[in-house]
Amino acid sequence: MPGENNGPTVAIETLGCKVNQYETSYFLEVLKQAGYRPVSFREHADIYIIHSCAVTAKAGAQTRPLLRRARRANPHARIVAAGCYAQLDGNRIAREGLATHILGNPGKFDLIEWLRRPGSFAQPCLALDPGPRCHAEFEISPVSRMHTGRTRAVLKIQDGCDSFCSYCVVPLVRGKSRSLAPALVLEQVQELMKAGHGEIVLTGIHLGKWGKDLLPAQSLSDLLEMIASGGPQPPRLRLSSIEPEEFDSRMLEVVSSAPWICRHFHIPLQSADPVILARMRRPYGPEYYADLVGRLHAAFPGAAIGADVLTGFPGESEKQFENTLAFIEKLPLSYLHVFPFSPRPGAAAADFPGRIEGDELKRRAAVLQALGRRKKRAFRESLIGQCLDVLAESEVRPGLWEGLSSNYVKVFFHPGEDFCPGKPVLVKVNGFRGEDLAGTVKSEE
């Protein structure tokens, strides 16, 4: 067993979603317990781990240069490709001689065991389960705190997906939808609170499906009510992305009755054209989505409401693109995450005819991104003069801090006398600092 202070050094680079961020924190915890010493990815290390993403072609392509960079930094290091891209394209990584260890999603949770096995660039150690969808059990990966230096904690409570949207490979690389048992969720919430985290973000690959696989079946609304009644409540709880059809009336009631749940809702849209939505295999129409956003805005006027938009889907006409653009323009959305379509191997849409490519794809993405920037600016302007609940995260320079508000806005502020880093403070917004907001801490009356 490596010693506590002189064991091998390990550097991790994480790509992709909040689920990956949480799992990286778990890897760091078990690595430290085994005597490995974490260092920055920019430093010389004995082991480099790239925790990969495969949602888009760009995310997948980012993995290979990082593997090459790690090998240049230390040609004698063990270099590990782990996670979704390793699961999707691990054989390519092996053929190109980019890693000594290639761990798909099921295998990566036995990281320490695989690191003990030999591997080389010519003959890498492979842990690529050919059938990740056969895994029906949630891989329990508890952490005592976030080991990635974040004030906000991320807690993975769900993994996998059964939706099979036609553009997506996540169900193939992450497996079936499965949930962390409620007692373990409550235990982890309390553990992260004890570690001093001022906010906990509940996340999953398909968060709104939490509990559907449990016996008896439960819902995310049930879980939020259990957190409310299961002991001390977290200072702030944030929900990551929830699909439109899963944010039902009961969820709205639960959030309304819990002021400690952040007023921030990320509801993926992808397209506002009904024909394109149907070809994407999305189970809602634009009218349903508009009604949901309207209800959220009416119930929580100052809330941030964000959306994912996928443009350039095969066969998307200019008229269908314009439909989406006009639809978004009318909605009280606060920001957009824009993704140009990229074919993913194994996804149904990879073989659909009528792909939008090149300059036209870039143009459509740029137009949506510009609309997103306008929405973001207008939302921030609407907050000037208001008091926001801001979690203090880091000191930018002496006397100036930055933090994230409950409604998902970065705010710069000068702290007051009773200021406590890592805890929420009330900040009155008085203007902009670049694209972000600035204000002063509101003193107690």
C-alpha positions as CSV (number, residue, x, y, z in Angstrom):
1,M,0.0,0.0,0.0
2,P,1.5,3.4,-0.9
3,G,2.5,5.6,2.0
4,E,0.4,8.6,3.0
5,N,3.0,11.2,2.1
6,N,5.2,9.6,-0.4
7,G,2.8,7.5,-2.5
8,P,2.5,7.9,-6.3
9,T,1.1,11.2,-7.5
10,V,-2.1,11.2,-9.5
11,A,-3.7,14.0,-11.6
12,I,-7.3,14.0,-12.9
13,E,-8.9,16.1,-15.6
14,T,-12.7,16.0,-15.7
15,L,-14.8,16.6,-18.8
16,G,-18.6,16.9,-19.1
17,C,-21.4,16.9,-16.6
18,K,-22.0,17.4,-12.9
19,V,-22.3,13.6,-12.5
20,N,-18.7,13.3,-13.7
21,Q,-17.7,16.0,-11.3
22,Y,-19.2,14.0,-8.4
23,E,-17.6,10.8,-9.5
24,T,-14.2,12.5,-9.8
25,S,-14.6,13.6,-6.2
26,Y,-15.2,9.9,-5.3
27,F,-12.1,8.8,-7.2
28,L,-10.0,11.4,-5.3
29,E,-11.4,10.1,-2.0
30,V,-10.6,6.5,-2.7
31,L,-7.2,7.4,-4.2
32,K,-6.3,9.4,-1.0
33,Q,-7.4,6.5,1.2
34,A,-5.2,4.2,-0.8
35,G,-2.2,6.5,-0.3
36,Y,-2.0,8.3,-3.7
37,R,-1.2,12.0,-3.7
38,P,-3.4,14.2,-5.9
39,V,-1.7,16.9,-7.9
40,S,-2.7,19.4,-10.6
41,F,-3.1,18.0,-14.1
42,R,-0.5,20.6,-15.2
43,E,2.1,19.0,-12.9
44,H,4.4,16.0,-13.4
45,A,2.5,13.0,-12.1
46,D,2.9,9.2,-11.9
47,I,-0.7,8.6,-13.0
48,Y,-2.9,10.7,-15.2
49,I,-6.7,10.1,-15.4
50,I,-8.9,11.7,-18.0
51,H,-12.5,11.3,-16.9
52,S,-14.2,11.6,-20.3
53,C,-17.5,12.7,-21.8
54,A,-19.2,11.5,-24.9
55,V,-22.4,13.6,-25.2
56,T,-21.1,15.5,-28.2
57,A,-18.4,14.8,-30.8
58,K,-16.5,17.8,-29.4
59,A,-16.6,16.4,-25.9
60,G,-15.3,13.1,-27.1
61,A,-12.6,14.6,-29.2
62,Q,-11.3,16.5,-26.2
63,T,-10.2,13.3,-24.6
64,R,-7.5,12.2,-27.0
65,P,-5.4,15.4,-26.9
66,L,-5.5,15.3,-23.2
67,L,-4.2,11.7,-23.3
68,R,-1.4,12.8,-25.6
69,R,-0.6,15.8,-23.4
70,A,-0.3,13.5,-20.3
71,R,2.1,11.2,-22.1
72,R,4.3,14.1,-23.2
73,A,4.3,15.3,-19.6
74,N,5.6,11.9,-18.4
75,P,6.2,9.2,-20.9
76,H,6.6,6.7,-18.1
77,A,3.3,7.5,-16.4
78,R,0.2,5.3,-16.2
79,I,-2.4,7.1,-18.3
80,V,-6.0,6.2,-17.7
81,A,-8.9,6.9,-20.0
82,A,-12.1,6.5,-18.0
83,G,-15.8,7.2,-18.3
84,C,-18.3,7.7,-21.2
85,Y,-15.9,8.3,-24.1
86,A,-13.7,5.4,-22.9
87,Q,-16.9,3.2,-22.9
88,L,-18.0,4.4,-26.3
89,D,-14.7,4.4,-28.2
90,G,-12.2,2.6,-26.0
91,N,-11.1,0.3,-28.8
92,R,-10.0,3.3,-30.8
93,I,-8.1,4.7,-27.8
94,A,-6.4,1.3,-27.6
95,R,-5.6,1.1,-31.4
96,E,-4.1,4.6,-31.2
97,G,-1.9,3.7,-28.2
98,L,-3.1,6.6,-26.1
99,A,-3.6,5.0,-22.7
100,T,-2.2,2.3,-20.5
101,H,-5.6,1.7,-18.8
102,I,-9.0,2.1,-20.5
103,L,-11.9,1.9,-18.0
104,G,-15.6,2.1,-19.1
105,N,-18.3,3.3,-16.9
106,P,-18.9,0.1,-14.9
107,G,-15.2,-0.6,-14.5
108,K,-14.1,2.9,-13.4
109,F,-15.7,2.4,-9.9
110,D,-13.0,-0.3,-9.3
111,L,-10.3,2.2,-10.1
112,I,-7.8,1.2,-7.4
113,E,-8.0,-2.5,-8.4
114,W,-7.4,-1.7,-12.1
115,L,-4.5,0.6,-11.3
116,R,-2.8,-2.4,-9.6
117,R,-2.9,-4.3,-12.9
118,P,-0.2,-3.9,-15.5
119,G,-0.9,-2.0,-18.7
120,S,1.1,-0.4,-21.5
121,F,0.4,1.8,-24.6
122,A,1.0,-1.3,-26.8
123,Q,-1.2,-3.6,-24.6
124,P,-3.5,-1.5,-22.4
125,C,-5.4,-2.9,-19.5
126,L,-9.0,-2.9,-20.7
127,A,-12.2,-2.7,-18.5
128,L,-14.8,-2.2,-21.2
129,D,-18.0,-3.9,-20.3
130,P,-19.8,-4.8,-23.6
131,G,-23.2,-4.5,-22.0
132,P,-23.4,-1.6,-19.5
133,R,-27.2,-1.7,-19.9
134,C,-27.2,-5.0,-18.0
135,H,-26.2,-3.2,-14.9
136,A,-29.3,-2.5,-12.8
137,E,-27.6,-1.6,-9.5
138,F,-26.6,1.9,-8.6
139,E,-22.8,2.1,-8.1
140,I,-22.7,3.5,-4.5
141,S,-19.9,6.0,-4.4
142,P,-20.1,8.0,-1.1
143,V,-17.9,11.0,-0.4
144,S,-17.2,12.8,2.9
145,R,-16.9,16.1,1.1
146,M,-16.1,17.5,-2.4
147,H,-12.4,16.9,-3.2
148,T,-12.4,19.2,-6.2
149,G,-12.1,22.5,-4.2
150,R,-15.7,23.5,-4.7
151,T,-17.8,25.4,-2.1
152,R,-21.0,23.9,-3.6
153,A,-21.3,20.2,-3.3
154,V,-22.6,17.9,-6.1
155,L,-24.5,14.8,-5.1
156,K,-25.2,12.1,-7.6
157,I,-28.5,10.4,-6.8
158,Q,-29.3,8.8,-10.1
159,D,-27.5,7.3,-13.1
160,G,-28.3,5.9,-16.5
161,C,-31.2,6.7,-18.9
162,D,-33.9,4.7,-20.7
163,S,-35.2,7.5,-23.0
164,F,-33.2,6.7,-26.1
165,C,-33.6,10.2,-27.7
166,S,-32.5,9.7,-31.3
167,Y,-29.5,11.9,-31.1
168,C,-28.0,10.6,-27.8
169,V,-25.7,7.7,-26.8
170,V,-26.0,8.2,-23.0
171,P,-28.3,5.2,-22.6
172,L,-25.7,3.0,-24.3
173,V,-22.7,4.2,-22.3
174,R,-24.4,4.9,-18.9
175,G,-26.8,1.9,-18.8
176,K,-30.3,1.6,-17.3
177,S,-31.8,4.3,-15.1
178,R,-31.1,3.5,-11.5
179,S,-31.4,5.3,-8.2
180,L,-29.5,5.8,-4.9
181,A,-31.8,4.6,-2.1
182,P,-33.4,7.4,-0.2
183,A,-31.8,6.6,3.2
184,L,-28.4,6.9,1.5
185,V,-29.3,10.2,-0.1
186,L,-30.3,11.6,3.3
187,E,-27.1,10.2,4.8
188,Q,-25.0,11.9,2.1
189,V,-26.8,15.2,2.4
190,Q,-26.0,15.3,6.1
191,E,-22.4,14.2,5.5
192,L,-21.9,17.1,3.0
193,M,-23.6,19.5,5.4
194,K,-21.2,18.4,8.2
195,A,-18.3,19.1,5.8
196,G,-19.4,22.7,5.6
197,H,-20.9,22.9,2.1
198,G,-23.3,25.8,1.9
199,E,-25.2,24.3,-1.1
200,I,-25.9,20.8,-2.4
201,V,-26.7,20.2,-6.0
202,L,-28.8,17.0,-6.6
203,T,-27.7,15.6,-10.0
204,G,-28.2,12.6,-12.2
205,I,-28.1,11.5,-15.8
206,H,-31.9,11.6,-15.9
207,L,-32.6,13.2,-12.5
208,G,-36.4,13.3,-12.9
209,K,-36.5,9.5,-13.1
210,W,-35.1,9.1,-9.5
211,G,-36.9,6.5,-7.6
212,K,-38.8,4.9,-10.5
213,D,-36.7,1.7,-10.2
214,L,-37.0,1.4,-6.5
215,L,-39.4,-1.0,-4.7
216,P,-41.9,0.5,-4.0
217,A,-41.4,3.1,-6.8
218,Q,-40.9,6.7,-5.6
219,S,-40.5,10.1,-7.2
220,L,-38.2,13.1,-6.9
221,S,-40.9,15.0,-5.2
222,D,-41.1,12.3,-2.6
223,L,-37.3,12.6,-2.0
224,L,-37.5,16.4,-1.6
225,E,-40.2,15.9,1.0
226,M,-38.0,13.4,2.8
227,I,-35.1,15.8,2.8
228,A,-37.5,18.5,4.3
229,S,-38.5,16.2,7.1
230,G,-35.4,14.0,7.6
231,G,-33.4,16.3,9.8
232,P,-31.6,19.6,9.4
233,Q,-32.2,21.1,6.0
234,P,-29.3,22.1,3.8
235,P,-28.8,25.9,3.6
236,R,-29.5,25.6,-0.1
237,L,-30.5,22.7,-2.4
238,R,-30.2,23.0,-6.2
239,L,-31.8,20.7,-8.7
240,S,-29.9,20.1,-11.9
241,S,-31.6,19.5,-15.3
242,I,-35.1,18.1,-15.2
243,E,-37.1,17.0,-18.3
244,P,-40.2,19.0,-19.1
245,E,-42.7,16.1,-18.6
246,E,-41.2,15.4,-15.1
247,F,-41.7,18.9,-13.7
248,D,-45.4,18.2,-12.8
249,S,-47.9,20.1,-10.5
250,R,-46.7,18.2,-7.4
251,M,-43.1,19.1,-8.0
252,L,-44.2,22.7,-8.4
253,E,-46.0,22.5,-5.0
254,V,-43.0,20.9,-3.2
255,V,-40.6,23.6,-4.5
256,S,-43.1,26.4,-3.6
257,S,-43.2,25.2,0.0
258,A,-39.4,24.9,0.3
259,P,-37.6,28.2,0.3
260,W,-34.3,26.4,0.7
261,I,-34.6,24.9,-2.8
262,C,-32.9,27.3,-5.3
263,R,-35.1,29.2,-7.6
264,H,-33.3,27.9,-10.7
265,F,-34.8,25.5,-13.1
266,H,-33.0,23.9,-16.1
267,I,-35.6,22.5,-18.5
268,P,-34.2,21.0,-21.7
269,L,-36.1,22.1,-24.9
270,Q,-33.9,20.9,-27.8
271,S,-36.3,22.2,-30.5
272,A,-39.6,24.1,-30.6
273,D,-40.7,22.5,-33.9
274,P,-43.2,19.6,-33.3
275,V,-41.9,17.6,-36.3
276,I,-38.3,17.8,-35.2
277,L,-39.2,17.0,-31.5
278,A,-41.0,13.9,-32.7
279,R,-38.0,12.8,-34.8
280,M,-35.8,13.4,-31.8
281,R,-38.1,11.1,-29.8
282,R,-38.8,13.9,-27.3
283,P,-42.1,13.1,-25.4
284,Y,-43.7,16.6,-25.4
285,G,-44.7,19.4,-27.7
286,P,-43.8,23.1,-27.8
287,E,-47.2,24.1,-26.3
288,Y,-46.6,21.9,-23.2
289,Y,-43.1,23.3,-22.8
290,A,-44.3,26.9,-23.1
291,D,-47.1,26.3,-20.5
292,L,-44.6,24.8,-18.1
293,V,-42.1,27.8,-18.4
294,G,-45.1,30.2,-18.0
295,R,-46.2,28.4,-14.8
296,L,-42.7,28.5,-13.4
297,H,-42.2,32.1,-14.2
298,A,-45.6,33.0,-12.6
299,A,-44.8,31.0,-9.5
300,F,-41.2,32.3,-9.2
301,P,-40.9,35.6,-11.0
302,G,-37.2,36.1,-10.1
303,A,-36.2,32.5,-10.9
304,A,-33.6,31.5,-13.5
305,I,-35.1,29.3,-16.2
306,G,-32.6,27.8,-18.6
307,A,-32.9,25.5,-21.6
308,D,-30.8,23.2,-23.8
309,V,-31.2,23.8,-27.5
310,L,-30.0,21.4,-30.2
311,T,-29.7,23.0,-33.6
312,G,-28.9,21.5,-37.0
313,F,-30.8,18.2,-36.4
314,P,-30.9,16.2,-39.6
315,G,-33.7,17.5,-41.8
316,E,-34.2,20.7,-39.9
317,S,-35.4,23.2,-42.5
318,E,-34.8,27.0,-42.2
319,K,-38.5,27.4,-41.4
320,Q,-38.2,24.9,-38.5
321,F,-35.1,26.6,-37.2
322,E,-37.0,30.0,-37.4
323,N,-39.9,28.4,-35.5
324,T,-37.5,27.5,-32.6
325,L,-35.9,30.9,-32.7
326,A,-39.3,32.8,-32.5
327,F,-40.6,30.4,-29.8
328,I,-37.6,31.0,-27.6
329,E,-37.7,34.8,-28.2
330,K,-41.2,34.9,-26.6
331,L,-40.4,32.8,-23.5
332,P,-39.1,34.2,-20.2
333,L,-35.9,32.1,-20.3
334,S,-32.8,33.4,-18.5
335,Y,-30.1,31.6,-20.5
336,L,-29.5,29.0,-23.2
337,H,-27.1,26.1,-23.6
338,V,-26.7,25.7,-27.4
339,F,-25.4,22.5,-29.0
340,P,-24.8,22.0,-32.7
341,F,-25.9,18.5,-33.8
342,S,-23.1,16.0,-34.1
343,P,-23.7,12.4,-35.0
344,R,-22.8,10.0,-32.2
345,P,-22.0,6.4,-33.2
346,G,-24.8,4.1,-32.1
347,A,-27.5,6.8,-31.9
348,A,-30.4,6.5,-34.3
349,A,-30.0,10.0,-35.7
350,A,-26.4,9.3,-36.8
351,D,-27.8,7.8,-39.9
352,F,-30.7,10.2,-40.6
353,P,-30.5,12.0,-43.9
354,G,-30.4,15.8,-44.4
355,R,-27.6,16.7,-42.0
356,I,-26.9,20.5,-41.6
357,E,-23.1,21.0,-41.8
358,G,-20.3,23.5,-42.1
359,D,-21.0,27.2,-42.2
360,E,-24.8,26.8,-42.0
361,L,-24.6,24.8,-38.8
362,K,-22.2,27.4,-37.3
363,R,-24.6,30.2,-38.4
364,R,-27.6,28.6,-36.7
365,A,-25.6,28.0,-33.5
366,A,-24.3,31.5,-33.5
367,V,-27.8,33.0,-33.9
368,L,-29.1,31.0,-31.0
369,Q,-26.0,31.9,-28.9
370,A,-26.6,35.6,-29.5
371,L,-30.2,35.2,-28.5
372,G,-29.1,33.4,-25.3
373,R,-26.7,36.3,-24.5
374,R,-29.6,38.8,-24.9
375,K,-31.8,36.7,-22.7
376,K,-29.0,36.4,-20.1
377,R,-28.4,40.2,-20.1
378,A,-32.1,41.1,-19.8
379,F,-32.5,38.7,-16.9
380,R,-29.6,40.2,-15.0
381,E,-30.8,43.8,-15.7
382,S,-34.1,42.8,-14.1
383,L,-32.3,41.9,-10.9
384,I,-30.7,45.4,-10.3
385,G,-32.0,46.8,-7.1
386,Q,-33.0,43.4,-5.7
387,C,-31.5,41.5,-2.8
388,L,-30.1,38.1,-3.8
389,D,-29.2,35.2,-1.6
390,V,-25.5,34.6,-2.6
391,L,-23.2,31.8,-1.6
392,A,-19.8,33.2,-1.1
393,E,-17.3,31.1,-3.0
394,S,-13.9,32.7,-3.6
395,E,-12.0,35.9,-3.0
396,V,-11.1,37.6,-6.3
397,R,-8.8,40.1,-4.6
398,P,-8.5,41.4,-1.0
399,G,-11.9,42.6,0.0
400,L,-13.8,41.5,-3.1
401,W,-15.6,38.2,-3.2
402,E,-17.7,36.4,-5.8
403,G,-20.5,33.9,-5.4
404,L,-23.5,32.3,-7.0
405,S,-27.0,33.5,-6.2
406,S,-29.9,31.1,-5.6
407,N,-31.2,32.1,-9.1
408,Y,-27.9,31.1,-10.7
409,V,-26.2,34.5,-11.2
410,K,-22.6,35.3,-10.4
411,V,-22.4,38.2,-8.1
412,F,-19.4,40.2,-6.9
413,F,-19.5,41.9,-3.5
414,H,-17.6,43.4,-0.6
415,P,-18.3,41.4,2.6
416,G,-19.7,42.8,5.8
417,E,-18.4,42.5,9.3
418,D,-20.0,39.1,10.1
419,F,-19.1,37.6,6.8
420,C,-18.4,33.8,6.7
421,P,-16.9,32.3,3.5
422,G,-18.9,29.3,2.2
423,K,-22.2,30.6,3.6
424,P,-25.0,32.4,1.9
425,V,-25.2,36.2,2.3
426,L,-27.8,38.7,1.3
427,V,-26.5,41.0,-1.4
428,K,-28.3,44.1,-2.8
429,V,-27.5,44.3,-6.5
430,N,-26.5,47.8,-7.7
431,G,-25.1,47.2,-11.2
432,F,-22.9,45.2,-13.5
433,R,-19.3,44.0,-13.3
434,G,-18.6,43.0,-16.9
435,E,-21.3,40.5,-17.7
436,D,-22.0,39.6,-14.1
437,L,-23.6,41.5,-11.3
438,A,-22.1,43.5,-8.4
439,G,-23.6,44.6,-5.1
440,T,-23.2,45.2,-1.4
441,V,-24.0,42.9,1.5
442,K,-27.2,43.9,3.1
443,S,-26.7,44.5,6.9
444,E,-29.1,43.2,9.5
445,E,-31.9,45.5,10.3
